[in-house]
Amino acid sequence: MVLMHDTGIGTHVDEFLAARATRKPSVHTLSAYRRDLGLVLQLAEPAPLTVSDLSPRVLRSAFARFAADRAPASVSRAWSSWNAFFTFLVTEGVVAGNPMSAVDKPRQVALSPKPLRGEDTPEMLLRTVSTADERQRDPWPERDVLVLALALCAGLRLSEMLALRVGSVSGRDGERRVEVSGKGGRPRSVPIDSGLDAAVGRYLDSRRVRFGRTAATAALLVDRRGEVLQRGGLQYLVQSCYRRAGIGDRVPRGAQLHALRHTFATRLAEDGANASEIMRLMGHASLATSQSYIEVTADQQRAAVRANRTNRVLRELA
């Protein structure tokens, strides 16, 4: 690999991340890039000082050490981070070629969905959580139901929930949608049923009682002190909801909040949604796990959401 001009690796990483930031990825995506680049770099021997030291042999050795105690998905993600990094360096004229083609990438294994187990589990969960648990120090059932419903009835990821603003839910009656900043910064608009819309309204009403009026640009989800809900707090909230409902044994291992999102997609499929509808609603980048791509209209997407059985219990709660 011929070097055109070189500075410290850290400087190039900062420039790469700055260039990526223009695509508006999530904070978590940028953090993952930096983490993947740093972890592999620490394992490179001899310790590289410049990108010219990152030969195919050095990178292969570093990735072998990196992969020793990590899942294939983690190794694959790190490989993609390094591939993107070197692609950037080639584009900038820092290096003449990308050495990652000489580093083996783990074969992607198709991930199987991990929905909640049990036909009535989502309904049981929502009904239990909708009732204030006086054993809690400061019960807030309206907020807890909304968190569950955003995943169960709109298919949102954890990071997508944290990025929501109060004004992210908008539209006329019967055409309400939630605007989502998806994975990789890709925006999508998800139709919501009247039950989920009512859950949003109940939560915002209860929030105003607790903390006063809120601007449309403020974070949608907050903790019991009125501060922006963080990743760890949201994960703990979902786990506590599972415990209160007594469904811990129905949650696939390692899934947690993602089990709710998988339940949304699984029920869409069971109720007749096609692969294209599911891809649009879930915000998938491709149809790698689907059979075909078929363009769908907004009305078809809305009908698919309306058919989701989990929305029924939210309409009942309204």
Phi, psi and omega in degrees: 000120183269131181266129179278310174205150191220144170223188180298149181300320181302322179296317179294323178297315179299319180293321178298313181294324177296320178294319179295326183298335179293343177276359180060047174287169177289161177301324182293325179294314179296321178296322180294320176302309183297319181295314181296318179295317182292318183295317179291321180299323179296336184265358181285133178227134355292157184304118183284143177256330179224168181295338178293340178279349184271073179282165175306320181296316179296318181292319178300317180295317180295318180291328177297318178292319181298321185281349187303321184232030180231154179290152179306324181296322179292319179294319180297319179295318178296319177301316180295323178297315180291324178296318178295322179298312180289328175299319176298316181296322177295314180300323181278356180078017179282321177230159183273338183207164181262114183283354186292341177295341180266000180251121182297139177252133180302143177290131182290130177260129180299127181276132178272142179301148179233069179284167173299141179273144179105128184300322185257009186299313180300318180294318177300317181298311182295318181295320180294314185288336180290346178260130181299131177262107185292349176285342177284149180295321181212079185297140178219074185298327181298319179291318182294318178298318181298317179302312180297318184291327179297329177273317184288329187240000174225352174072027184283144172282165178302311182297327179291322176298315182295334182274352182294143172254165177302323181276007181289337177262119185208177178114165179284163177304134181086350180227030183289144181218158171246127180270122189243137170266101191276189181299135182072016180079007181283121180281151171210159181239119186250122176296141178239145179283164181299330179294315178291323177299319178295323178296322176298315180298316180297320179295314182295323176298314180293328178291321178296322178298320182283316192232003181088186184293150184232138179290152180296337181273355181286155177302138182290313187262126179231163178272187186288351175261000181087006179270155183303129180293132181259171184304309181297321179295321179292319178297317179296321180301312181296318179298320180292326176295320177299317181296315181299324181276351180066037183244020182307326181283354179258001181261119180303142182301130177081359184271308181052238184298327181297336177296328179291317178296318178295326177296319177303309182293320181297317181289327174302314181296317180296328183266012170105000178293143179270176186298323181292319178298315180295318179299316180295314184289326181274343181077031177288147181284335182208176178258036182301327180258008180245165185276326183199164178249125179229125180295133180237156180267166179298324179295322179293320177298316181295321179296323179295319178292318182298329180284346180299119185298331183295334179296335184299319182292329176292323176295323177295319181293334180288000000 
